[in-house]
Amino acid sequence: MNDAPRQRARDVRFLILDVDGVLTDGSLYLGDDGQQYKAFNSRDGHGIRMLADSGVQIGILTGRRSQVVEHRCRDLGIQHIVQGRRDKLDALGGLLEAAGVGIEHTAYMGDDVVDLPVMRRAVLAIAVADAHPLVREHAHYITRAGGGRGAAREACEFILEAQNNLQAALAPYLE
């Protein structure tokens, strides 16, 4: 594990995730009725829960608006949700205020250039493996997995390990 990103991860108290391309593979499924469908990775969800159980707050900041995202967040217990904001930097302040956390304790995980303004300010910028090259260039940590394919789980476990909480999070499953 690279020591510089690991050191940054030790300070994380709030992880903000993009949705399309991070929690999903970026595909948008639309029905004939205009209904939007997204596929989420269940392992990502478990990683998010383990990280939240360790005391790190989780937030969502996405440019699109979707009821599917609301349902997924409710299922995972994510309370800090901002949808439909293409200018993510403008939305960041309210999200940090709601969580009661400063940017110096915030990690952000993205995949595309719209994520860069927030990533460039976060203490830990995380990119998925299949992120835009410019996003990967500005990331402190790049996952091995692609968006919607376990990347969020990998990021959560990276933070847990850096904070010496990964073994405790996995222990109940080894009893």
C-alpha positions in Angstrom: 0.0 0.0 0.0 1.5 3.4 -1.0 2.3 5.3 2.1 1.2 8.8 0.9 -2.4 7.9 0.1 -2.5 5.7 3.2 -1.5 8.7 5.4 -4.2 10.8 3.8 -6.8 8.0 4.4 -6.0 8.0 8.1 -7.6 11.5 8.3 -10.9 10.6 6.5 -14.1 11.0 8.5 -16.4 11.5 5.5 -16.4 9.7 2.1 -18.4 11.3 -0.7 -19.2 9.0 -3.7 -20.3 9.9 -7.2 -22.9 7.4 -8.5 -22.7 6.9 -12.3 -19.3 5.4 -13.1 -18.5 4.8 -9.4 -21.3 2.9 -7.8 -22.5 1.8 -11.2 -20.6 1.0 -14.4 -21.8 4.2 -15.9 -24.5 2.6 -18.1 -27.9 4.2 -18.1 -30.8 1.9 -18.6 -34.1 3.6 -19.7 -37.4 1.8 -20.1 -40.0 2.7 -22.8 -41.9 4.6 -20.0 -38.8 6.7 -19.3 -38.1 4.9 -16.1 -34.4 4.8 -15.2 -32.6 1.7 -14.0 -29.2 1.3 -12.5 -27.2 -1.8 -11.4 -25.3 -1.6 -8.2 -22.7 -4.0 -6.9 -23.7 -5.7 -3.6 -20.1 -5.9 -2.4 -19.8 -2.1 -2.8 -22.8 -1.8 -0.5 -21.3 -4.1 2.1 -18.0 -2.1 2.0 -20.0 1.1 2.5 -21.8 -0.4 5.5 -18.5 -1.6 7.1 -16.9 1.9 6.6 -20.0 3.6 8.1 -20.0 1.2 11.0 -16.4 2.2 11.8 -17.5 5.8 12.2 -16.8 7.3 8.7 -19.8 9.1 7.4 -20.9 8.4 3.8 -22.3 10.9 1.3 -23.5 10.9 -2.3 -22.9 13.8 -4.7 -24.2 13.1 -8.2 -25.1 15.2 -11.2 -28.1 13.2 -12.1 -31.4 12.8 -10.2 -32.8 9.4 -9.7 -35.3 7.7 -7.4 -33.2 4.5 -7.8 -30.4 6.3 -6.0 -32.7 7.4 -3.2 -33.8 3.8 -2.8 -30.2 2.5 -2.7 -29.1 5.2 -0.2 -32.0 4.4 2.0 -31.1 0.7 1.8 -27.5 1.5 2.8 -28.4 4.0 5.5 -26.7 6.9 3.6 -28.2 10.2 4.9 -26.1 12.8 3.1 -27.4 12.8 -0.5 -27.1 15.6 -3.1 -28.6 14.8 -6.5 -29.1 16.8 -9.7 -26.1 19.1 -9.2 -23.8 19.3 -12.2 -21.6 21.9 -10.4 -20.4 19.6 -7.6 -18.1 22.1 -6.1 -21.0 24.5 -5.5 -22.9 21.6 -3.8 -19.9 20.6 -1.7 -20.2 23.2 1.0 -23.7 22.3 2.0 -22.8 18.6 2.1 -19.8 19.2 4.4 -21.9 21.4 6.6 -24.7 18.8 6.9 -22.1 16.2 7.8 -20.2 18.6 10.2 -16.9 17.7 8.6 -14.3 19.8 7.0 -12.7 19.2 3.6 -9.4 18.3 5.3 -11.2 15.1 6.6 -13.1 14.3 3.4 -12.4 11.8 0.7 -14.1 12.0 -2.7 -14.4 9.1 -5.2 -15.1 10.0 -8.9 -14.7 8.8 -12.4 -15.1 11.8 -14.8 -13.9 15.4 -15.3 -17.0 16.8 -13.5 -15.6 15.3 -10.3 -12.2 17.0 -10.6 -13.1 20.3 -8.7 -14.1 18.3 -5.6 -11.4 15.7 -6.0 -8.7 18.4 -6.1 -9.8 19.8 -2.7 -10.4 16.6 -0.8 -7.8 15.2 1.5 -8.0 11.9 -0.4 -9.0 11.8 -4.1 -10.0 8.3 -5.3 -10.5 7.3 -8.9 -12.0 4.1 -10.3 -9.7 2.1 -12.6 -11.7 3.0 -15.7 -11.9 6.7 -14.8 -11.1 9.4 -17.4 -7.3 9.7 -17.7 -7.3 13.3 -16.3 -9.2 12.0 -13.2 -6.7 9.2 -12.7 -3.9 11.8 -13.0 -5.3 13.9 -10.1 -6.1 10.9 -7.9 -4.2 10.0 -4.8 -5.5 6.4 -5.0 -6.7 4.5 -8.1 -8.7 1.3 -7.5 -7.9 -1.9 -9.4 -11.6 -2.4 -10.0 -13.8 -0.4 -12.3 -16.9 1.5 -11.5 -19.8 -0.7 -10.4 -17.5 -3.6 -10.2 -16.2 -3.5 -6.6 -14.3 -0.2 -6.8 -16.2 1.4 -3.9 -15.6 -1.7 -1.8 -11.9 -1.5 -2.5 -11.9 2.2 -1.5 -13.8 1.5 1.7 -11.4 -1.3 2.6 -8.4 0.9 1.8 -9.7 3.6 4.2 -10.5 0.9 6.9 -7.0 -0.6 6.6 -5.3 2.8 6.8 -7.3 3.5 10.0 -6.5 0.1 11.4 -10.1 -0.9 11.4 -10.3 -3.5 8.5 -9.6 -6.6 10.7 -12.3 -5.5 13.2 -14.7 -5.0 10.4 -14.0 -8.5 9.0 -13.8 -10.3 12.3 -17.5 -11.0 12.7 -17.4 -13.1 9.5 -14.4 -15.2 10.7 -16.0 -16.4 14.0 
